[in-house]
Amino acid sequence: MFKYCPKCGTEKIEFINNRYFKCSNCEFIYFHNVATATAAIIVHNNEILMTVRAKNPKKGKLDLPGGFVNPNESLEQSLSREINEELGLKLTNWLYFCGLPNTYTFKNITYYTQDCVFINRLATKPAITIEQSEITDYLWLDMDLLDPSRMAFNSLRTAVEHFIQQSK
């Protein structure tokens, strides 16, 4: 991530234990902490709402709607904001399901993430308006026919597999 120290400009910067950068010249330290993300398993009857990613990483793969948490947001606020932005839905009443570690590579930098997955069960299928810069399509997939191997990220694939197993 850093070739040169952002403080003193030397090349004496090291990435220590996959946790922080330290410059041996000026003692600058930068912690590369885990980024928090949220995802939603939105269910209607026996179907899960899946999205298709519009951009990399993993363009064209199945995904759960959601995204990164902004500063000063709770997990639930972040998820409600992301669902509104991506799908045009105003959902609340999230039920926490699980948190799983993941990696997200963006512009050749690998970020370690903690993906926090929530569930929302809907009585009716809502009208959806996708944010085309983020999502190319959405699909309601029957849990019995859904193939988690088509999903973009291992963490969310695991969450969906566990959800399906618990729903049987």
ROSE-4610 file (N, C-alpha, C; in Angstrom, 1 decimal, always signed):
// ROSE-4610
residu = [M/M/M/F/F/F/K/K/K/Y/Y/Y/C/C/C/P/P/P/K/K/K/C/C/C/G/G/G/T/T/T/E/E/E/K/K/K/I/I/I/E/E/E/F/F/F/I/I/I/N/N/N/N/N/N/R/R/R/Y/Y/Y/F/F/F/K/K/K/C/C/C/S/S/S/N/N/N/C/C/C/E/E/E/F/F/F/I/I/I/Y/Y/Y/F/F/F/H/H/H/N/N/N/V/V/V/A/A/A/T/T/T/A/A/A/T/T/T/A/A/A/A/A/A/I/I/I/I/I/I/V/V/V/H/H/H/N/N/N/N/N/N/E/E/E/I/I/I/L/L/L/M/M/M/T/T/T/V/V/V/R/R/R/A/A/A/K/K/K/N/N/N/P/P/P/K/K/K/K/K/K/G/G/G/K/K/K/L/L/L/D/D/D/L/L/L/P/P/P/G/G/G/G/G/G/F/F/F/V/V/V/N/N/N/P/P/P/N/N/N/E/E/E/S/S/S/L/L/L/E/E/E/Q/Q/Q/S/S/S/L/L/L/S/S/S/R/R/R/E/E/E/I/I/I/N/N/N/E/E/E/E/E/E/L/L/L/G/G/G/L/L/L/K/K/K/L/L/L/T/T/T/N/N/N/W/W/W/L/L/L/Y/Y/Y/F/F/F/C/C/C/G/G/G/L/L/L/P/P/P/N/N/N/T/T/T/Y/Y/Y/T/T/T/F/F/F/K/K/K/N/N/N/I/I/I/T/T/T/Y/Y/Y/Y/Y/Y/T/T/T/Q/Q/Q/D/D/D/C/C/C/V/V/V/F/F/F/I/I/I/N/N/N/R/R/R/L/L/L/A/A/A/T/T/T/K/K/K/P/P/P/A/A/A/I/I/I/T/T/T/I/I/I/E/E/E/Q/Q/Q/S/S/S/E/E/E/I/I/I/T/T/T/D/D/D/Y/Y/Y/L/L/L/W/W/W/L/L/L/D/D/D/M/M/M/D/D/D/L/L/L/L/L/L/D/D/D/P/P/P/S/S/S/R/R/R/M/M/M/A/A/A/F/F/F/N/N/N/S/S/S/L/L/L/R/R/R/T/T/T/A/A/A/V/V/V/E/E/E/H/H/H/F/F/F/I/I/I/Q/Q/Q/Q/Q/Q/S/S/S/K/K/K]
num = [1/1/1/2/2/2/3/3/3/4/4/4/5/5/5/6/6/6/7/7/7/8/8/8/9/9/9/10/10/10/11/11/11/12/12/12/13/13/13/14/14/14/15/15/15/16/16/16/17/17/17/18/18/18/19/19/19/20/20/20/21/21/21/22/22/22/23/23/23/24/24/24/25/25/25/26/26/26/27/27/27/28/28/28/29/29/29/30/30/30/31/31/31/32/32/32/33/33/33/34/34/34/35/35/35/36/36/36/37/37/37/38/38/38/39/39/39/40/40/40/41/41/41/42/42/42/43/43/43/44/44/44/45/45/45/46/46/46/47/47/47/48/48/48/49/49/49/50/50/50/51/51/51/52/52/52/53/53/53/54/54/54/55/55/55/56/56/56/57/57/57/58/58/58/59/59/59/60/60/60/61/61/61/62/62/62/63/63/63/64/64/64/65/65/65/66/66/66/67/67/67/68/68/68/69/69/69/70/70/70/71/71/71/72/72/72/73/73/73/74/74/74/75/75/75/76/76/76/77/77/77/78/78/78/79/79/79/80/80/80/81/81/81/82/82/82/83/83/83/84/84/84/85/85/85/86/86/86/87/87/87/88/88/88/89/89/89/90/90/90/91/91/91/92/92/92/93/93/93/94/94/94/95/95/95/96/96/96/97/97/97/98/98/98/99/99/99/100/100/100/101/101/101/102/102/102/103/103/103/104/104/104/105/105/105/106/106/106/107/107/107/108/108/108/109/109/109/110/110/110/111/111/111/112/112/112/113/113/113/114/114/114/115/115/115/116/116/116/117/117/117/118/118/118/119/119/119/120/120/120/121/121/121/122/122/122/123/123/123/124/124/124/125/125/125/126/126/126/127/127/127/128/128/128/129/129/129/130/130/130/131/131/131/132/132/132/133/133/133/134/134/134/135/135/135/136/136/136/137/137/137/138/138/138/139/139/139/140/140/140/141/141/141/142/142/142/143/143/143/144/144/144/145/145/145/146/146/146/147/147/147/148/148/148/149/149/149/150/150/150/151/151/151/152/152/152/153/153/153/154/154/154/155/155/155/156/156/156/157/157/157/158/158/158/159/159/159/160/160/160/161/161/161/162/162/162/163/163/163/164/164/164/165/165/165/166/166/166/167/167/167/168/168/168]
x = [+0.8/+0.0/+0.9/+1.9/+2.8/+4.2/+4.8/+6.2/+7.1/+6.6/+7.3/+6.5/+7.2/+6.6/+5.8/+4.5/+3.8/+4.2/+5.0/+5.4/+6.8/+7.8/+9.1/+9.6/+8.9/+9.2/+10.3/+10.8/+11.8/+11.2/+12.0/+11.5/+11.6/+11.8/+12.0/+10.6/+9.6/+8.3/+8.0/+7.5/+7.2/+5.8/+5.2/+3.9/+4.0/+3.7/+4.0/+2.8/+3.0/+1.9/+0.6/+0.6/-0.7/-1.6/-1.0/-1.8/-1.5/-0.2/+0.1/+1.4/+1.5/+2.7/+3.5/+4.9/+5.7/+7.0/+7.4/+8.6/+9.7/+10.8/+11.9/+12.7/+12.5/+13.2/+12.6/+11.2/+10.6/+9.6/+9.4/+8.5/+7.0/+6.7/+5.3/+4.6/+3.4/+2.6/+1.2/+0.8/-0.5/-1.2/-2.3/-3.0/-3.9/-3.8/-4.6/-5.7/-6.7/-7.7/-8.8/-9.5/-10.5/-11.7/-12.2/-13.3/-14.6/-15.6/-16.9/-17.8/-18.5/-19.5/-20.7/-21.8/-23.1/-23.7/-24.5/-25.2/-26.5/-27.5/-28.9/-29.3/-29.8/-30.5/-32.0/-32.5/-33.9/-34.7/-35.7/-36.5/-37.9/-38.5/-39.9/-40.3/-41.2/-41.5/-40.3/-40.0/-38.8/-37.7/-37.8/-36.9/-36.0/-34.7/-33.8/-33.5/-33.5/-33.2/-31.7/-31.2/-29.8/-29.6/-28.5/-28.1/-27.0/-26.8/-25.7/-24.8/-23.5/-22.6/-22.3/-22.3/-22.1/-20.6/-19.8/-18.4/-17.5/-16.2/-15.3/-15.1/-14.7/-14.3/-15.5/-15.3/-16.3/-17.5/-17.2/-18.3/-19.0/-20.4/-21.2/-21.6/-21.0/-21.3/-22.5/-23.1/-24.2/-23.7/-24.5/-24.1/-25.4/-25.2/-26.3/-26.2/-27.3/-27.3/-26.6/-25.9/-25.3/-24.1/-23.2/-22.0/-21.3/-20.3/-19.5/-20.1/-19.8/-20.3/-19.5/-20.3/-19.7/-19.4/-18.4/-18.2/-19.5/-19.7/-20.8/-22.1/-22.1/-23.3/-23.3/-24.5/-24.6/-24.7/-24.5/-24.6/-26.0/-27.0/-28.4/-28.7/-28.2/-28.3/-27.6/-26.4/-25.6/-26.4/-26.9/-27.6/-28.9/-29.6/-30.8/-30.5/-29.4/-29.0/-28.6/-27.8/-27.3/-28.5/-29.4/-30.6/-31.4/-31.5/-32.3/-31.5/-30.2/-29.4/-29.4/-29.2/-29.0/-30.4/-31.4/-32.7/-33.9/-33.7/-34.9/-35.9/-35.4/-36.3/-36.0/-37.0/-36.9/-37.2/-36.2/-36.3/-35.7/-36.3/-35.7/-36.0/-35.9/-36.2/-35.3/-34.0/-33.0/-32.8/-32.6/-32.3/-30.9/-30.0/-28.6/-28.5/-27.7/-27.6/-26.1/-25.1/-23.7/-22.7/-21.5/-20.4/-19.3/-18.7/-17.7/-16.5/-15.3/-14.2/-14.1/-13.6/-13.5/-12.3/-12.0/-11.1/-11.8/-11.4/-12.0/-10.9/-10.5/-9.4/-10.0/-9.5/-10.0/-8.8/-8.6/-7.5/-6.2/-6.0/-4.8/-4.4/-5.4/-5.2/-6.2/-5.7/-6.5/-6.9/-8.2/-8.8/-9.3/-9.0/-9.7/-11.0/-12.0/-13.4/-14.0/-14.9/-15.8/-17.2/-17.8/-19.1/-20.2/-21.0/-22.1/-23.4/-24.0/-25.1/-26.4/-27.4/-28.7/-29.8/-30.9/-32.1/-33.2/-34.0/-35.3/-36.3/-37.4/-38.4/-39.5/-39.9/-40.9/-42.2/-43.4/-44.7/-45.0/-44.6/-44.9/-43.6/-43.5/-42.3/-42.5/-41.5/-41.6/-41.2/-41.6/-41.1/-39.7/-38.8/-37.4/-36.9/-36.1/-35.4/-33.9/-33.2/-31.8/-30.9/-29.8/-28.8/-27.9/-28.0/-27.3/-25.8/-25.2/-23.8/-23.2/-24.1/-23.7/-24.2/-25.4/-26.1/-26.6/-26.4/-26.9/-28.3/-28.6/-29.9/-30.1/-31.3/-31.7/-32.5/-32.4/-33.1/-33.7/-34.9/-35.5/-35.2/-34.3/-34.0/-34.5/-35.1/-35.6/-34.5/-34.6/-33.5/-33.1/-34.1/-33.8/-33.0/-33.0/-32.3/-31.1/-31.0/-29.9/-28.5/-27.6/-26.3/-25.3/-24.9/-24.1/-22.7/-22.3/-20.9/-20.9/-22.0/-22.1/-21.9/-21.8/-21.7/-20.3/-20.2/-18.9/-18.0/-18.5/-17.6/-17.8/-16.7/-16.7/-17.5/-17.4/-18.1/-19.6/-20.1/-21.5/-22.0/-21.2/-21.6/-21.8/-20.9/-21.0/-22.2/-22.5/-23.7/-25.0/-25.1/-26.2/-26.4/-25.3/-25.3/-25.9/-25.4/-25.8/-27.3/-27.7/-29.1/-30.0/-29.6/-30.5/-30.5/-29.4/-29.4/-30.4/-30.3/-31.1/-32.6/-32.9/-34.3/-35.0/-34.2/-34.8/-35.5]
y = [-1.2/+0.0/+1.3/+1.3/+2.4/+1.9/+2.6/+2.3/+3.3/+4.5/+5.5/+6.0/+6.3/+6.8/+8.1/+8.2/+9.4/+10.6/+10.4/+11.5/+12.0/+11.1/+11.6/+11.3/+10.4/+10.2/+9.1/+8.5/+7.4/+6.1/+5.2/+3.9/+2.9/+3.4/+2.5/+2.2/+1.9/+1.6/+0.1/-0.5/-2.0/-2.2/-3.3/-3.7/-4.8/-4.5/-5.4/-6.3/-7.6/-8.6/-8.4/-7.9/-7.6/-6.7/-5.8/-4.9/-3.5/-3.1/-1.7/-1.5/-0.2/+0.2/+1.0/+0.8/+1.5/+1.9/+3.1/+3.7/+3.6/+3.0/+2.9/+4.2/+5.1/+6.3/+7.4/+7.5/+8.6/+8.1/+6.7/+6.1/+6.3/+6.8/+6.9/+5.6/+5.5/+4.3/+4.5/+3.6/+3.7/+2.3/+2.3/+1.0/+0.8/-0.4/-0.7/-1.7/-1.1/-1.8/-2.5/-3.4/-4.1/-3.1/-3.1/-2.3/-3.1/-2.4/-3.0/-2.9/-4.0/-4.0/-4.7/-4.4/-5.0/-5.7/-6.7/-7.4/-7.9/-8.0/-8.3/-9.6/-10.5/-11.7/-11.3/-10.8/-10.4/-11.6/-12.0/-13.2/-12.9/-13.5/-13.6/-15.0/-15.6/-17.0/-17.8/-18.6/-19.4/-18.9/-17.5/-16.9/-15.9/-15.8/-14.8/-13.8/-12.6/-11.5/-11.4/-11.7/-11.6/-10.5/-9.9/-8.8/-9.4/-8.7/-9.0/-7.8/-8.0/-6.9/-6.2/-4.9/-4.1/-3.8/-3.9/-3.6/-4.5/-4.4/-5.1/-4.6/-5.4/-6.8/-7.7/-8.8/-9.8/-9.4/-8.5/-8.0/-9.2/-9.1/-10.2/-11.3/-11.4/-12.4/-12.0/-13.1/-12.8/-12.3/-11.5/-10.8/-10.6/-10.3/-9.8/-8.3/-7.6/-6.2/-5.7/-4.6/-4.1/-3.2/-2.9/-2.2/-1.8/-0.9/-0.5/+0.5/+0.4/+1.3/+2.6/+3.7/+5.0/+5.4/+6.3/+6.8/+7.4/+7.1/+7.6/+6.9/+5.8/+5.0/+3.7/+3.3/+2.0/+1.0/-0.3/-1.3/-1.3/-1.1/-1.1/+0.1/+1.3/+2.5/+2.4/+1.8/+1.6/+0.7/-0.4/-1.4/-0.8/+0.0/+0.6/+1.6/+2.4/+3.4/+2.7/+1.6/+0.9/+0.2/-0.3/-1.0/+0.1/+1.3/+2.4/+2.8/+3.0/+3.5/+2.5/+1.2/+0.2/-0.3/-0.4/-1.1/-0.2/+1.0/+1.9/+1.5/+0.7/+0.1/+0.8/+1.1/+1.6/+0.5/-0.2/-1.3/-1.0/-1.5/-1.4/-2.7/-2.8/-4.0/-5.2/-4.9/-5.9/-6.9/-8.1/-9.2/-9.6/-9.4/-9.8/-11.3/-11.8/-13.2/-13.7/-13.1/-13.5/-12.4/-12.6/-11.8/-12.7/-12.4/-13.3/-12.4/-12.9/-12.1/-12.4/-11.4/-11.5/-10.6/-10.6/-9.7/-9.1/-7.8/-7.1/-6.3/-6.7/-6.1/-5.0/-3.8/-2.6/-1.8/-1.7/-0.9/-1.4/-2.8/-3.5/-3.3/-2.9/-2.9/-3.9/-4.8/-5.8/-5.2/-5.1/-4.7/-5.9/-6.0/-7.0/-6.4/-7.2/-6.7/-7.7/-7.1/-7.9/-7.7/-8.7/-8.7/-9.1/-8.1/-8.3/-8.5/-9.7/-10.1/-10.1/-9.5/-9.3/-9.9/-10.3/-10.9/-9.9/-9.9/-9.2/-10.0/-10.4/-11.3/-10.3/-10.4/-9.6/-10.4/-9.7/-10.4/-10.3/-9.3/-9.2/-8.7/-9.0/-8.6/-7.1/-6.3/-4.9/-4.6/-3.4/-2.8/-2.4/-2.8/-2.5/-1.6/-0.6/+0.2/+0.1/-0.5/-0.7/+0.5/+0.6/+1.6/+1.0/+1.4/+0.7/+0.8/+1.8/+1.9/+0.8/+0.2/-0.8/-2.2/-2.2/-3.5/-3.6/-4.7/-4.8/-5.5/-6.2/-7.0/-7.4/-7.9/-8.5/-9.8/-10.7/-12.0/-12.5/-13.0/-13.7/-15.2/-15.8/-17.2/-18.1/-19.2/-20.2/-20.8/-20.8/-21.3/-22.8/-23.5/-24.9/-25.1/-24.0/-24.0/-23.1/-22.3/-21.3/-22.0/-21.6/-22.2/-21.1/-21.3/-20.3/-20.2/-21.2/-21.1/-20.0/-19.4/-18.3/-17.0/-17.0/-15.7/-15.2/-13.9/-13.1/-13.4/-13.4/-13.4/-14.6/-15.1/-16.4/-16.1/-15.0/-14.7/-14.8/-14.1/-14.1/-15.4/-16.1/-17.5/-18.3/-18.3/-19.1/-18.7/-17.4/-16.9/-17.4/-17.4/-17.9/-19.4/-20.1/-21.6/-21.9/-21.2/-21.4/-21.0/-19.9/-19.5/-20.6/-21.1/-22.1/-23.3/-23.8/-25.0/-24.8/-23.6/-23.3/-23.2/-22.8/-22.6/-23.9/-25.0/-26.3/-27.0]
z = [+0.0/+0.0/+0.0/+0.9/+0.9/+0.4/-0.5/-0.9/-0.2/+0.1/+0.8/+2.0/+3.0/+4.3/+3.9/+4.3/+4.0/+4.9/+5.9/+6.8/+6.4/+6.2/+5.9/+4.5/+3.8/+2.4/+2.1/+3.2/+3.0/+2.6/+2.1/+1.7/+2.9/+4.1/+5.2/+5.9/+5.2/+5.7/+5.5/+6.6/+6.6/+7.0/+6.5/+6.9/+7.9/+9.1/+10.3/+10.6/+10.5/+10.9/+10.2/+9.0/+8.3/+9.1/+9.9/+10.8/+10.6/+10.5/+10.5/+9.7/+9.2/+8.6/+9.6/+9.5/+10.5/+9.7/+9.9/+9.3/+10.3/+10.0/+10.9/+11.0/+10.1/+10.0/+11.0/+10.9/+11.7/+12.7/+12.7/+13.7/+13.3/+12.1/+11.7/+11.7/+12.2/+12.3/+11.7/+10.8/+10.2/+10.4/+11.1/+11.3/+10.1/+9.5/+8.4/+8.9/+9.6/+10.3/+9.4/+10.0/+9.3/+8.9/+7.7/+7.3/+7.6/+8.0/+8.3/+7.2/+6.8/+5.7/+6.2/+5.6/+5.9/+4.7/+4.9/+3.8/+4.3/+3.4/+3.7/+3.0/+3.8/+3.3/+3.4/+2.3/+2.2/+1.7/+2.4/+2.1/+1.9/+0.9/+0.7/+0.4/+1.2/+1.2/+1.2/+0.1/+0.1/-0.8/-1.1/-2.1/-1.3/-1.8/-1.3/-2.5/-2.1/-3.1/-3.3/-4.5/-4.9/-5.9/-5.9/-6.9/-7.7/-8.9/-9.8/-9.8/-9.5/-9.3/-10.7/-10.7/-11.9/-12.1/-11.1/-11.2/-10.4/-10.7/-9.9/-8.5/-7.6/-7.8/-8.0/-8.7/-9.0/-9.8/-10.8/-11.7/-12.3/-12.3/-12.9/-12.0/-10.8/-9.9/-9.0/-8.4/-7.5/-6.2/-5.6/-4.3/-3.5/-2.2/-1.4/-1.4/-1.3/-1.3/+0.0/+0.0/+1.2/+0.8/+1.8/+1.4/+2.7/+2.5/+3.6/+4.6/+5.8/+6.9/+6.9/+6.8/+6.9/+8.4/+8.6/+9.9/+10.5/+11.8/+12.6/+12.2/+11.6/+11.3/+12.1/+12.5/+13.1/+11.9/+12.3/+11.2/+10.6/+11.4/+10.8/+10.0/+10.4/+9.6/+8.3/+8.3/+7.1/+6.1/+6.7/+5.8/+5.2/+6.0/+5.5/+4.4/+4.6/+3.6/+2.3/+2.4/+1.3/+0.5/+1.2/+0.6/-0.2/+0.5/-0.2/-1.4/-1.3/-2.5/-3.6/-3.3/-4.3/-4.9/-4.1/-4.5/-4.4/-3.9/-3.7/-2.7/-1.7/-0.7/+0.7/+1.4/+2.8/+3.7/+4.1/+5.1/+6.4/+7.5/+8.8/+9.5/+10.8/+11.5/+11.1/+11.1/+10.7/+11.9/+11.5/+12.5/+12.2/+13.2/+13.0/+12.8/+11.8/+11.6/+11.9/+11.3/+11.6/+11.1/+11.5/+11.0/+10.6/+9.4/+8.8/+8.2/+8.4/+7.8/+6.3/+5.6/+4.2/+3.7/+2.4/+1.8/+0.6/+0.4/-0.7/-1.4/-2.6/-3.4/-4.3/-4.1/-4.8/-5.3/-6.6/-7.2/-6.6/-6.6/-6.2/-4.7/-3.9/-2.5/-1.9/-1.1/-0.4/+1.0/+1.2/+2.5/+3.2/+4.4/+5.3/+5.8/+5.6/+6.0/+7.1/+7.8/+8.6/+8.0/+7.5/+6.8/+7.8/+8.1/+9.1/+8.4/+8.5/+7.7/+8.6/+8.0/+8.7/+7.8/+8.4/+7.8/+7.8/+6.8/+6.8/+6.0/+6.6/+6.0/+5.6/+4.3/+3.7/+3.5/+3.8/+3.5/+2.0/+1.3/-0.1/-0.8/-2.1/-2.9/-3.2/-2.9/-3.2/-4.6/-5.1/-6.3/-6.1/-7.0/-6.8/-8.0/-7.6/-8.6/-8.3/-9.2/-9.0/-9.3/-8.5/-8.8/-9.8/-11.1/-12.2/-12.1/-11.4/-11.3/-10.4/-9.5/-8.5/-8.9/-9.5/-9.7/-11.2/-11.9/-13.2/-13.2/-12.2/-12.1/-10.7/-10.4/-9.2/-9.5/-8.6/-8.8/-7.5/-7.5/-6.4/-6.7/-5.9/-6.1/-5.0/-5.5/-4.5/-3.8/-2.4/-1.6/-2.0/-2.4/-2.8/-4.1/-4.9/-6.2/-6.3/-5.3/-5.3/-5.2/-6.1/-6.1/-5.5/-4.2/-3.6/-4.3/-5.0/-5.7/-6.7/-7.1/-8.1/-7.4/-6.1/-5.4/-5.4/-5.3/-5.4/-4.3/-3.0/-1.9/-1.0/-0.5/+0.3/+1.6/+2.2/+3.5/+3.3/+2.2/+2.0/+1.5/+0.8/+0.3/+1.6/+2.5/+3.8/+4.5/+4.6/+5.3/+4.7/+3.4/+2.7/+2.8/+2.7/+3.0/+4.4/+5.4/+6.7/+6.9/+6.3/+6.4/+5.7/+4.6/+3.9/+4.8/+5.3/+6.2/+7.4/+8.0/+9.2/+8.8/+7.6/+7.2/+6.8/+6.7/+6.3/+7.5]
